């Protein structure tokens, strides 16, 4: 998969009934620019208020995940969000004239097919990730539900469910890569046990429910009273139990469809973390409450990771450019060459390393009794790393130089002293236009940010 952000090619229109509201709803998905994320828009309310798909807006998790921002609610959002993640999308506006997306067949299938029909397009900026580096978990002591995440190269999910009934016992489902979602997970439909269904009907919920959009497992006797209640709710002349223990004549898409749907719900709920995940999720008896509580924990971890913004790199790996490669790209020479290695390089970011030695000439006077690397040289080193990002894509870099235009939001947070290994991460803030480069840079020593700055430079041809 590409590491660039994606949105949809054009608008998507879907209509249907909301599962719990029973109201007809029109859903329009619209392309959105980079870093928008998933944003719900209530077109039926004055001012068209927006509710971002953010786990911090979760209010209730009974029979679905509900978001609420400033009194504006979005119900049962997980199937739609799962489809967006499963189809490798990052940014989209989701306009609805009701509080709940259409339930359709109770899965993510029709959302996925609609997205596939219009296609997706790559955007300019790179994705961000929550890179899982250590085991994290959440346990609900009331239900025994538990979700754990462990380090992995891709986003993997495994669900293990035990419903403790004869009609539906223990089931497992796994997804090793998001490319499996469309075929193996998206068609898995929502389900309910008969005893739960009666409770929901008595609570005046699932007004949009139908045997065609929910699997009903019959875990109790189908009494005449219950039969009449179901006939009325589903608008059927007759209802019956099939040999496989499912209400009426519904064919399962998968033998373990219930476990796969639980996996679908996990993906939809964890979309609320607000960032791509690199890690393997293992969910035992998952549900919307434990899913969203775990999503909150991951969201906090991501914010901590982003605040530190420490690049993920391997110092033992072969560098992209050693000092000789750097000197082929940059005109700088010792003692003013302030970058020793380039560790990572893409079209939109670069990571470079500067070993700070007591042999640096500036330590002679700055300061003799307490050697400290001057802040201006830290910025210069950052700019040189940024220059690599630009000049590595130029066919004749020896004929070009980068010159400062301005510096904004410069902050020096900790001293840099002899023996430190200074790591710089530079990212493009917008595409390069007319030779103007706008970059955000961070410098790290260990896990600490020591310097950060927003830099603008002009790439110009060197005069002979």
Secondary structure, DSSP 4 states (H G I P E B T S, - for coil): --SEEEEESS-EEEEEE-TTT--EEEEEEEE--TT--EEEEETTSTT--EEE--GGGEEE-TTS-EEEETTEEEBS-HHHHHHHHHTT---EEEEESSSB---TTSSSHHHHHHHHHH-EEEEEEEP-EEE--S-EEEE-TTT--EEEEE--SSEEEEEEEE--SSSS-EEEEEESSGGGIIIIITTPPPEEEHHHHHHHHHTT--TT--TTTSEEE--S---HHHHHHHHHHHT-S---B-TTSBBSS---SSTTHHHHHHHHHHHHHHGGG-SEEEEEEEEES--HHHHHHHHHHHHHHHHHHHHHT-----TTSPPSB-HHHHHHH----TTS----EEEEE-SSEEEEEEE--TT-GGGGTS-TTS----HHHHHHHHHHHHHHHHHTTSTTGGGEEEEEEEEEEEEE-S---TT-EEEEEEEESS--BTTEEEEEEEEEETTEEEEEEEEEEEEEEPP-
